[in-house]
């Protein structure tokens, strides 16, 4: 069995400090073999920088995924081709810097991670993620002999995320959603052996609106006037999922939500 921990969107300095501080002990406590995290909001809540990527990978995370904010820090464009463990959505056009999937060798065999982005209410719309992820899953199985395949599907709507789980059922080991920053309570093993969770949630300030200051967001909704949305402070909640996979078949055995509140102060 391979035990995989997936951590949802890391938000700003509070989120990344909490993740970096907690990952080593969490790996021991939960007997985790492989860790994946979505890092696309880790730089002040928008994008990721090379330095942040390096620090997150050094703490024990094996692969970083992303989504629609991957390009928000300009230096990432030149960095992506140099670090295959930082993914951008696979359904960007051919020639886009970086990669949408990666295969890593582990003590328990090969593990592949894929990153896709939904199109519903997302800007800009990309190539069809359903066909693109299915084609890549087939290539990984047939050409590279990978059985354990984990998908981070970065999507706005629950319907698209749920549909992707069913679409890839039996073709990958797990499909876990990101982007909304709100953890859903629908974890399950689908009939053909794929673990699914609509959204993993976020790793960020607990007293917040999706990781941002409550007062600023409420003011915007009340007035309609533009304002800055600073990352909130205080206690950090880490959210994600733990998935157990049979390394011989690539089928999921179990999935459970991970949700922990850490008091790191301000």
Secondary structure, DSSP 8 states (H G I E B T S, - for coil): -EEEEEE-EEBHHHHHHHHHHHHHHHHHHTT-SEEEEE-TBTTTTS---HHHHHHHHHTT--EEE--TTTTSSTTHHHHHTT-TTB---TTS-TT-SS-SEEEEEETTEEEEEEEEE--TT-SS--S-HHHHHHHHHHHHHHHS---EEEEEEE-S-HHHHHHHHHHTBTTBSEEEEESS----S--EE-TTS-EEES---EEEESSSBTTB-HHHHHHHHHH-------B--S-EEEEEEEEEE-TTT--EEEEEEEEEEE----
